[in-house]
Amino acid sequence: MTLIETYLNEIQARIAKMQATRMAQIEQAADVCAGCLMNKGVVHIHDTGHMVSAELVNRAGGFLAFSRLNLSMNIDNPNRLRAAQPNPNGPQLGFMPYALRASNVRPGDIIIIGSVSGRTAPQVELALQAREMGVTTIALTAVAHSSKLASEHPTGKRLFEVADLVLDHPTEFGDAMLTVPELEYPVIPSSGILGAVMLWSVSAGIIERMVAAGRPPTVFRSVNLPGGADMMKTVEQEYIEKGY
């Protein structure tokens, strides 16, 4: 069997495992998100870089009510001596409440926070501060991986321990899933694909619930189809008027 075939078999097996063992999580997230959208809330997606926020936002067949949330604070002071020493002040997280208040996040919204490790201080702090604001937090993470790592947050908590709901995709410790005898470390991660599949599964559940309630969501049509640019303006206006 080639490595390509091995990869395809392995990723399909993990998707099948997700379907067999994570449906309750997916259904619960779909319930919460559908309720949020029907109340004219917004689902914000914040991801640490493993494709999910780019995959779920502004995509044909996806929701106009899904929004990418980017948070950054750039400080540049590259002194080599200081860089070689541990920071005695620890992670600086005081900007997070301001960043949330300055953004378009509102109470009653949802934030999906994607972090495979779930250990980084900003992502944990984002979940804590969002909950304090009255925003529902959903962690998209890999508990099998995250639970074996130490948190970088002052509370010692990881993302799956502070979020309201957890979408736990079946990524194993270390993420990379294939062993090649000639290589020192495993290769080919599973987390990006599994995270995307999990959130598109939630999206399917949202659509199903909203259609059943007689309030179908506004979705994107491919801008590359004939008349796509005009249709984009139409659906954007529809979303503004409906609120979902």
C-alpha positions in Angstrom: 0.0 0.0 0.0 1.3 3.4 -0.9 1.7 6.2 1.6 -1.1 8.1 -0.2 -3.4 5.2 0.1 -2.5 4.8 3.8 -3.3 8.5 4.4 -6.6 8.3 2.7 -7.6 5.2 4.7 -6.5 6.7 8.0 -8.3 10.0 7.5 -11.5 8.2 6.5 -11.2 6.0 9.6 -11.0 9.1 11.8 -14.0 10.7 10.1 -15.9 7.5 10.6 -14.8 7.5 14.3 -16.0 11.1 14.6 -19.4 10.1 13.2 -19.6 7.1 15.6 -18.5 8.9 18.8 -19.0 12.6 18.4 -22.5 13.0 17.1 -23.9 14.2 20.4 -21.4 17.1 20.5 -22.2 18.0 16.9 -25.9 18.0 17.5 -25.6 20.1 20.6 -23.4 22.7 18.8 -25.9 22.7 16.0 -28.8 23.3 18.4 -27.0 26.2 20.1 -25.8 27.8 16.9 -29.2 27.6 15.2 -30.8 29.2 18.2 -28.2 32.0 18.1 -28.7 32.7 14.4 -32.5 32.7 14.7 -32.1 35.3 17.4 -30.0 37.4 14.9 -26.8 36.5 16.7 -23.5 36.0 14.9 -21.1 33.0 15.1 -17.5 34.2 15.3 -14.7 31.8 14.4 -11.3 32.3 15.9 -8.6 29.8 14.9 -5.0 29.5 15.7 -4.0 28.9 12.1 -5.1 25.4 11.2 -7.4 26.4 8.3 -10.7 26.4 10.0 -11.5 30.1 10.0 -10.5 30.4 6.4 -12.5 27.3 5.5 -15.8 28.2 7.2 -16.0 31.9 6.3 -17.1 33.4 2.9 -17.5 30.0 1.3 -20.1 29.0 -1.3 -22.9 27.2 0.6 -21.7 28.7 3.9 -23.4 31.2 6.2 -23.2 34.9 5.9 -23.7 34.9 9.7 -20.3 33.2 10.2 -17.6 35.8 10.8 -13.8 35.5 11.2 -12.5 37.0 14.5 -8.9 38.0 14.3 -7.2 39.4 17.4 -3.6 40.6 17.5 -1.4 43.0 19.4 2.0 43.7 17.8 4.8 44.7 20.1 8.3 44.7 18.6 11.3 45.0 20.9 13.8 42.4 19.8 16.6 42.7 22.4 18.6 39.5 22.3 19.4 39.5 26.0 15.7 39.9 26.9 14.7 37.4 24.3 17.0 34.8 25.9 15.5 35.3 29.4 12.1 34.2 30.6 9.5 37.0 30.9 9.0 37.5 34.7 5.6 39.1 34.0 4.2 36.0 32.3 1.7 36.3 29.4 0.1 39.8 29.0 -3.6 39.2 28.5 -5.1 42.5 29.7 -5.9 43.6 26.2 -8.4 40.8 25.7 -11.5 42.5 27.3 -10.8 45.7 25.3 -10.3 43.7 22.1 -13.7 41.9 22.6 -15.5 45.2 23.4 -13.9 46.9 20.4 -14.9 44.1 18.1 -18.4 43.2 16.7 -18.9 40.5 19.3 -22.1 41.0 21.3 -23.7 39.2 24.2 -25.8 36.3 22.9 -23.3 35.6 20.1 -21.2 32.5 19.8 -17.4 32.2 19.5 -15.9 29.0 18.1 -12.3 28.9 19.2 -10.1 26.5 17.3 -6.9 25.3 19.0 -5.6 21.7 18.6 -3.5 22.0 21.7 -5.9 24.2 23.6 -3.0 25.3 25.8 -2.1 28.8 24.6 -2.9 31.6 27.0 -4.6 34.0 24.5 -7.1 31.3 23.4 -8.0 30.3 27.0 -8.3 34.0 28.0 -10.5 34.7 25.0 -12.9 31.9 26.1 -12.9 33.2 29.7 -13.5 36.8 28.7 -16.2 35.9 26.1 -18.1 33.9 28.7 -17.9 36.9 31.1 -19.5 39.0 28.3 -22.4 36.6 27.9 -21.0 35.0 24.7 -21.3 31.3 24.3 -17.9 29.6 23.7 -17.4 26.5 21.7 -13.9 24.9 21.8 -12.8 23.1 18.7 -9.9 21.0 20.0 -8.4 17.6 20.4 -8.8 16.5 24.0 -6.5 13.4 23.6 -3.8 15.8 22.6 -4.6 18.8 24.8 -5.0 16.8 28.0 -1.4 15.7 27.9 -0.1 19.3 27.6 0.5 21.9 30.3 -1.5 25.1 30.0 0.3 28.4 29.4 -2.6 30.3 31.0 -2.1 31.6 34.6 -5.2 29.5 35.7 -3.6 26.3 34.5 -6.7 25.6 32.5 -6.8 24.4 28.9 -9.4 25.4 26.3 -11.6 22.3 26.7 -11.8 23.0 30.5 -13.1 26.6 30.2 -15.5 26.5 27.1 -19.2 26.1 27.4 -19.2 23.3 24.7 -16.5 21.2 23.3 -16.1 19.8 19.8 -13.5 17.2 20.3 -12.2 15.9 17.0 -10.4 12.5 17.2 -6.8 13.7 16.7 -4.3 11.7 18.6 -1.5 13.1 20.7 1.1 14.7 18.5 -1.4 15.3 15.6 0.7 13.7 12.9 -0.7 10.3 12.2 1.5 8.3 9.8 4.8 6.5 10.7 7.5 6.3 8.0 10.5 4.2 9.1 13.0 6.4 7.4 11.8 9.5 9.2 12.4 10.4 12.9 8.9 11.8 13.5 5.3 10.9 12.3 4.0 12.8 9.3 0.7 14.2 8.0 -1.6 15.8 10.6 -5.2 15.0 10.9 -6.4 18.1 12.9 -7.1 20.5 10.0 -9.3 18.1 8.0 -11.1 16.8 11.1 -11.8 20.2 12.4 -13.2 21.4 9.1 -15.4 18.2 8.7 -16.6 18.7 12.2 -17.7 22.3 11.7 -19.3 21.6 8.3 -21.2 18.8 10.1 -22.4 21.4 12.6 -23.3 23.7 9.7 -25.5 20.9 8.1 -27.2 20.6 11.5 -27.8 24.3 11.7 -29.4 24.4 8.2 -31.6 21.4 9.1 -32.9 23.1 12.2 -33.5 26.5 10.8 -35.3 25.1 7.7 -37.5 23.0 10.0 -38.3 26.2 12.0 -39.3 28.0 8.8 -36.4 30.4 9.0 -33.8 29.2 6.5 -30.4 30.9 6.8 -28.9 33.2 4.2 -26.0 31.3 2.5 -23.4 32.3 0.0 -23.7 31.4 -3.7 -20.4 30.9 -5.6 -19.3 34.3 -6.8 -17.7 32.5 -9.8 -21.0 31.3 -11.2 -22.8 33.4 -13.9 -24.3 36.4 -12.3 -22.3 35.7 -9.1 -21.3 39.3 -8.3 -24.9 40.5 -8.5 -26.2 37.6 -6.5 -23.6 38.4 -3.8 -25.1 41.8 -3.4 -28.6 40.3 -3.2 -27.7 37.8 -0.5 -25.8 40.3 1.5 -28.8 42.6 1.5 -31.1 39.6 2.4 -28.8 38.8 5.4 -28.9 42.4 6.6 -32.7 42.5 6.4 -33.3 39.1 7.9 -30.5 39.1 10.4 -29.8 35.4 9.7 
